[in-house]
Amino acid sequence: MNKAEITHEEWLADLERLDLAKDSDGMTTDEIAEATGLSRRRVQQQLKIAHESGILKVTKRRYVRYDGETNWQKCYRIVKRNK
């Protein structure tokens, strides 16, 4: 399948396949893009739709930058889904 033609439902299925719902912190936009083979922009568009639908939870994860400073990163995970 051409990734440019993936439907929102197929994309959600990909996220579930990645066990996104089971990961307590979720995944970042970049991690989702890398895992699904979609562009970062396309992932952001799909995340917006999922968040507006109420099936996506936005969380934050702490990480240490290369300069030693601690920062926060947005992460996303599926919280409920009606099939």
C-alpha positions, 0 to 999 in steps of 0.5 A: 500500500502506498503510505500517501493513501493510508486512511485514518482507520489504517493509521490507527490500526498501525498505532495499535499494532505498535502497542501504543496504547500499552506504553505508559508514556506513549510515543513522540511524533518522530517515533511514530513517523519512523515506525509507520514510514509516514512523514512527520507532517502526515503524522501530525495531521493524523494525531490532530484528527485522533485527538479531536475525536477523543481517542488520543491522550497527549502526555509528556516524557522527560528526557536529557538533552545533549547539553545535560539539561532536562526537557519535556517531550510531547507523547501520544497514546490511544486511550479508547477506540470503538471499532 
